[in-house]
Amino acid sequence: MKPGIHPEYRPVVYRDKDADFAFLTRSTATSDQTIEWTDGNTYPVIDVQISSASHPFWTGRQRLLDTAGRVEKFRNKYARHSPKGR
């Protein structure tokens, strides 16, 4: 890598407050907020709205979509706008 042109790559804590979940990783992201981690060191913290602890795909709380009902609703809604021969 060329020196002096890349951002600093350092440990950062990402925190999902809604799910009470945080993890330590390395990133170039910056933050003015800090948090003391379980190892006793202080790291920058970045708050996220969704993580694997709160995302429906990973938690198994997915909402099932009624695709057949949506298709019928669409056809009924636009049936009056289509030409009679089609």
FILUM-937887 format. One record per residue (C-alpha): residue in three letters; chain; x, y, z. Coordinates in steps of 0.2 Angstrom, whole numbers, plus 2048, in hexadecimal, padded with zeros to 3 digits. Example, Ala and Ser with C-alpha at 12.3 -4.5 7.8 and 13.67 -1.06 7.14 Angstrom:
# residues 2
> ALA; A; 83E; 7EA; 827
> SER; A; 844; 7FB; 824
# end
This chain:
# residues 86
> MET; A; 800; 800; 800
> LYS; A; 806; 812; 7FC
> PRO; A; 809; 81B; 80D
> GLY; A; 7FF; 82A; 812
> ILE; A; 7F0; 828; 807
> HIS; A; 7E6; 81B; 810
> PRO; A; 7DB; 81E; 81F
> GLU; A; 7E0; 816; 830
> TYR; A; 7DA; 804; 832
> ARG; A; 7D7; 801; 845
> PRO; A; 7CC; 7F8; 851
> VAL; A; 7BA; 7FF; 852
> VAL; A; 7AB; 7F9; 85C
> TYR; A; 79A; 7F8; 853
> ARG; A; 78B; 7F9; 85E
> ASP; A; 779; 7F5; 85B
> LYS; A; 770; 7FD; 86A
> ASP; A; 75F; 7F6; 866
> ALA; A; 765; 7E4; 867
> ASP; A; 772; 7E7; 875
> PHE; A; 780; 7E0; 86A
> ALA; A; 791; 7E6; 866
> PHE; A; 7A0; 7DF; 85D
> LEU; A; 7B2; 7E4; 85B
> THR; A; 7BA; 7E4; 84A
> ARG; A; 7C6; 7EE; 840
> SER; A; 7C0; 7FD; 835
> THR; A; 7C5; 80D; 82D
> ALA; A; 7B5; 815; 834
> THR; A; 7B7; 823; 840
> SER; A; 7AD; 829; 84F
> ASP; A; 7AE; 836; 85D
> GLN; A; 7A5; 82A; 869
> THR; A; 7AF; 81D; 873
> ILE; A; 7AC; 80E; 87D
> GLU; A; 7B6; 803; 889
> TRP; A; 7B6; 7F1; 883
> THR; A; 7B7; 7E2; 88D
> ASP; A; 7CA; 7E1; 88B
> GLY; A; 7CC; 7F1; 894
> ASN; A; 7D1; 7FC; 885
> THR; A; 7C7; 80A; 87E
> TYR; A; 7C1; 80A; 86C
> PRO; A; 7B7; 815; 860
> VAL; A; 7A5; 80F; 860
> ILE; A; 799; 810; 851
> ASP; A; 786; 80E; 854
> VAL; A; 77D; 804; 847
> GLN; A; 76A; 802; 844
> ILE; A; 76B; 7F0; 83F
> SER; A; 777; 7E2; 842
> SER; A; 776; 7CF; 841
> ALA; A; 76E; 7CF; 853
> SER; A; 75F; 7D9; 84D
> HIS; A; 75D; 7D6; 83B
> PRO; A; 74E; 7CB; 837
> PHE; A; 757; 7C0; 82B
> TRP; A; 764; 7BB; 838
> THR; A; 758; 7BA; 847
> GLY; A; 74B; 7AF; 83E
> ARG; A; 73D; 7BC; 841
> GLN; A; 73A; 7BF; 82E
> ARG; A; 729; 7C5; 828
> LEU; A; 721; 7BA; 81B
> LEU; A; 71B; 7C3; 80C
> ASP; A; 70A; 7BE; 804
> THR; A; 711; 7BF; 7F2
> ALA; A; 701; 7B7; 7EA
> GLY; A; 6F6; 7C3; 7F3
> ARG; A; 701; 7D2; 7ED
> VAL; A; 700; 7CC; 7DB
> GLU; A; 6ED; 7CA; 7DB
> LYS; A; 6EC; 7DB; 7E3
> PHE; A; 6F7; 7E3; 7D5
> ARG; A; 6ED; 7DA; 7C8
> ASN; A; 6DC; 7E0; 7CF
> LYS; A; 6E3; 7F2; 7D1
> TYR; A; 6E9; 7F4; 7BF
> ALA; A; 6DC; 7E9; 7B6
> ARG; A; 6D1; 7F8; 7B3
> HIS; A; 6DF; 801; 7AA
> SER; A; 6E4; 7F3; 79E
> PRO; A; 6DC; 7F2; 78C
> LYS; A; 6CD; 7E6; 78B
> GLY; A; 6D6; 7DA; 77F
> ARG; A; 6E5; 7D6; 789
# end
